[in-house]
Amino acid sequence: MDNETSTGHVTRKAVLRAALAAGIAAPAVLMGVPALARTLTAGEVAPPLTPECDDGDDPTPPQTEGPYFKPNSPLRNSLLEAGTTGVRLTVSGYVFGLACRPIAGALLDFWQADTNGAYDNTGFRFRGHQFTDAQGAFRLTTIVPGLYPGRTRHLHVKVQAPGRPVLTSQLYFPGEPRNNTDSIFDARLLMSVRDAGAAKEAAFDFVLNVPQNPGPSPTATVTTRPPGGSWAAGTAYRAGDRVTYGGPAYVCLQAHTGQAGWEPPNVPALWRAV
């Protein structure tokens, strides 16, 4: 899901995701980072969706299974086979529970059309399941699915935490012309996609209806650094931007809008000292 709210603020789950990817303990990363609720415009009501992480972060809506699901797919995280054609695609992300904590051992079963928009209904081409690792992460290697009449480009997925109900949903690609005409399309299920040479890399995090203990609340740190430098609250930063704060220089790791409590020394998921 998107890493920012409509106000440009990085969500708590996005900070957790960056921390897990960097191997940083989540409580340390969240020091000084306020929980952010979903931003709604005047008159809007939050839709009845699958449960959200505890700060109101983007939930994972269910969607129709469609006619082409097959059980007993092979255990594999790569759907590529000899002779596979199409634009290579890697999808990675995390599976979270209600307290924004990652879920290890969650099942993810993916299926999709080939580059020509056809499903393999006799075998298991472009079908496979895997389990999240100890950090709740998954990684799928496949191709960008083709188009077929009536639908935009999409991936199918079933996600299940151990001993919990199955979430059936679909993932979508931003910028697809058919997104506007597909009656099933849901913008909340858009992946973040970027070019990686001739291939594409995508990211998406799932939130499941799994009760979790939130764990000890992190104690806010008090920085003793003088506040001088080029960093400023209210500034929209992009990945790669450089600032100074209290003397040292930092590079931005992910796009966000600076705010009090998110100074570079306090949030290593957003800033790295250089």
C-alpha positions, 0 to 999 in steps of 0.5 A: 500500500502507499507509504504516505497518507494524503497529507504526505505523512509516512504511516507507522506501518511504512516505518515498520516495513523500512525497519524490518528491511534494514534489520532494525528493531521496531521499538527503536525505530518508532521512538519519537514517531507518532501513530497516524490515522487514515486521513479522510476528507470532510464528510467521508466515512471509513469503509467497512474493510478488513481490520487495520493496523492499530494506527489506522494504516491502509487495510487490505480489502478482500476481493472476488476469487474469480473463476480460475483459482486451483488448489494444491499449487506448488510450493515456490516463490518463483513462477518462472519456468524454462521458456517463460516470456514476459517482463520480469516482475518481483513483488515483495512485502510483509504480512502484518496483524492488527497491532502492526506486528509481522506474521511469520509463517503466513501462507500466500498463494498467488495465481495469474495470467501469462503474458498473453492474458491466459490462465493455465487451467490444466497445470500450474504455470504461474501458480504457486504458494509460499510462506512468510519468513521469521520477519513476516516478509515474502518475495514473489518472482514472476512476470507482469500478467497480460490483459484479457477482455473485461479486466485490468492487469492484476495478480490474484492472492490468498493470504492466511495466517496460521490457524486464521481465516483466508483473505482472498484479494487481488493486486493492481498496477498503477497507471494502467488505462483499464483501471478506470473501466474495470468494475472490480478494480480497487485503488487501495490494492495498488502496488508500488511499482518501479522500473528496474532496468528491463524488469519491474519491482513492486511492493505491497503489505497485507494486514490480516485480522489477527489479534496481536499484543502491541508490545511495550510502548516505546519511550520517546527519546529526547535528543540533546543535539542542537537543532541547527541545520538544514532539516525543517519540519513541514518540508517535503523530502524525497528519497536521496535528499540530504540534510544536516541536523545538529552538525552531522549530515543525513540522507533521506531513505523514503519520501515523507513530510518532516514533522516534530519528532521525526528529526533525523537522529530520531528516525533511522528508518527515514534518515541515515547518517552519511 
